[in-house]
Amino acid sequence: MNGLRRVAVFSGSSGGNRPIYMQWAEKLGYAVAERGLALVYGGSSVGLMGQVARAALSRSAEVIGVIPEAIHRHVAPQPGVRLEVVADMHVRKARMYALADAFIALPGGIGTWEEILEVFTWLQLGYHQKPVALLNICGFYDPLLAMLDHAVSEGFLKEAHRRQLIVSQSCNEVFSLLEDFRPSEVQKW
């Protein structure tokens, strides 16, 4: 896939209130494996995190979990995952960033939002040129997208930077967009 070898997926450690979220986590895990990619994820066996890993593993994908020691003590690891236990969340994010060629966010809470927005910020600042995507299942990310558009209209985010965030409602499309991604040459400051 055009230079993509590993994709990091940020997602909830909960399954959410609707079964469709777990179904889409499974679809995404299958899609990662079907494209011959490795999955990098948060290392847990629960929620959307566990589901995406189980699905990728079931189709023989390499799965790398990166989990902080404090969380590792309370959450069972996913069997079959190459697990890296790290000191804290800062090290986890840096390690996931180093391992991945692209980033996708499934639905999740503040941890998921923080992770995807941080790598999106790094893209905006020119710290990397890796694609960043939201899998916008059932419009889950519509409020965030409205906030980003509001930031553009209020002069806090450049439209060209906003356009760099990939948004899709389809696994096939999100991978096509990741593959075709070209970072913009917008002035960072």
Buried (B, 14 or more C-beta within 10 A) or exposed (E): BEEBEBBBBBBBBBBBEEEEBBEBBBBBBBBBBBBEBBBBBBBBBBBBBBBBBBBBBEEEBBBBBBBBEEBBEEBEBBEBBEBBBBEEBEBBBEBBBEBBBBBBBBBBEEBBBEBBBBBBEBBBEEEBEBBBBBBBBEEBBEEBBEEBEEBBEEEEBBEEBBEBBBBBBBBEBBBBBBBEBEEEEEEEE
